[in-house]
């Protein structure tokens, strides 16, 4: 009874550590069977048309999340090719929010961040490593992992209740797995910005108390900053800035939740 | 007796007189006197007069006036009710007694939109729950044009267009000033629409020359930056002039209203102020038409002019060329998206190394750093921009002039000057951007991020803790599952299988079965010698167990018959383990 359980836990741990990534398509250049219309336009050098196609597909209702992630990724590549690394950072980030284990998007995000001269705050320490791992899961997956943690604890607890001391290692293992399985959900909960928008204006965005440039200047959002968008007016967007509701010009903001 | 009666009558009469006096005085003291009047019967157009409401009482305290209902009078605007201010006064009356009065004063600003004579009906208000209308007759206000003010003050507004397009900038350009002979008191510019127009964005102002803060609030809390034009002659009279110039963009269709703008200049103590007024007007905002809108239009609304320049036009192969494109004019130059050179015909022969975008009012400069890719390049192609022209209501294209350049020497014609660079100085090991994902992802959920929710996660944790605790407690009631008896009971079947494998005689098999039964039931093995009845077992199990034991006993003790096989014993034991508690 113990051995199959341990085998299952070991398998689960292996899955979590390996965290299967989305298949890389980085080398598939040239003739591609099943390529979408945007990709065909892109290959034909019709960059503008390809971007329009991808944007329209992204705006269409009912597009599956995986396809939205692909479109965001492609738009990120297009933005980077158009010498707009900040916009590329926004698109790749949006892609990763939909599909956190998109290897190509993660790799391109690193490049775009470097080109946009953004620091990612990753000091290479254990906290950053844990957070990096925890962010490889979507919010939904993180919730399922937490439920799995509860189920494992229940199984381990029942096993120990029925078998006594001999089953305590199983319970101990289930307890040790709790922080591992809960970390993605805690990280998602703590780092979650609702209606997140990123500043894609290289010079940053001025922050005003009202949607008028004649009002007082309260501060500045730096390029790459992520803020919560609360409301909008033509040309303006209300955001949360230092805990208060403020206004910025919406030309330099890109949504991250697609 | 008669004496006593007359004394009592006199005393009662005195009491009645005192009581009557006090009863008569009481209502007079509690009733406040209400006085409503205008601060003046005449006013200049632009001048503010006030309706003053006073409640006077001899009591120490007086409740606030409530429910002040202002009438509606065509051509007059009533501000919000100001106050109250409270004052108390004490004085000696003719008999040397100290008498006090308390006064509550409210004020209602009144301004006229036009000249004429206006009747303001009596005002309704409540005091101590009682509704009063005052004054008895309507108040009359005569509003006259300030002839002197119109001569001595300047408030010239350049006409605004009656109609603008959504996104089209328009200017509010006003000259403000006064004759050098009149200034002596305060100055105030009343711009009640400032910052209060919905759907309008103010653009960054362009101030040329000396600036000055012009008060726009009577209490001096707000001011507008204006340009000081200095003293200038107007019809032979020196005027101090200022210019207020602001640009706005309407962001949604509709009507933008500019209520009356008033300049008020005081002339010092004892003299009336002078007024000059710009009447209310409005600007209609309409959307940019869809008809004829080219796909390449990126929001530019004219008039916009474009020029180009470059510091060096004679360059060596591989050198970069700094091309400056300047957009200027009254259009929304800071708002449209500039053309992407990669998409402009002719620029495929250049490599764009970078660009910068600088914005100042009325001027936007884009600097492109370009490298010609071959020696045949002789000109920088024109850069077109699609612009909507509000004057004609049509879209048109403005372009830079092509610019002749010369590319000297270097690589052979038609070769990419960057081609050899990789061999000479290769080694940019920077990671390469990965290519697009070509194949659409079909299927899958629309919302991939949906999980069971935080509640379910916490619920599973709670269930695990409570379930474990409950089962643990229930199990512990029947004894410690870690105890020797419990472990023996759990391992009884395995022990039986092990012992049967090593059993050579039917007696050994019998012994193994008895030990199994003892472990399962928690009784000494000796109790099972010769016992063929199982407590609590179903009938068929009872029968097969009895038959098994009989065969075993016969083979073990009587030496007759065929003993049951180990598999038969294990099968029966398994049933016992499963069915007998």
Interface residues (C-beta under 8 A of the other chain):
Chain A: X24 X25 X26 X27 X28 X29 X32 X34 X35 X36 X39 X42 X43 X47 X48 X62 X63 X64 X65 X66 X67 X69 X70 X73 X74 X77 X78 X80 X81 X82 X83 X98 X99 X104 X107 X108 X110 X111 X112 X138 X139 X140 X141 X142 X143 X144 X146 X147 X149 X150 X151 X153 X154 X157 X158 X160 X161 X162 X163 X164 X165 X166 X182 X185 X189 X210 X211 X212 X213 X214 X215 X233 X234 X235 X236 X251
Chain B: X195 X199 X201 X202 X203 X204 X205 X249 X251 X252 X335 X340 X342 X343 X352 X354 X355 X430 X431 X433 X434 X435 X436 X437 X438 X439 X440 X441 X442 X443 X444 X445 X446 X447 X448 X449 X450 X451 X452 X453 X454 X456 X457 X458 X459 X460 X461 X462 X463 X464 X465 X467 X468 X469 X471 X472 X475 X480 X481 X482 X483 X486 X487 X490
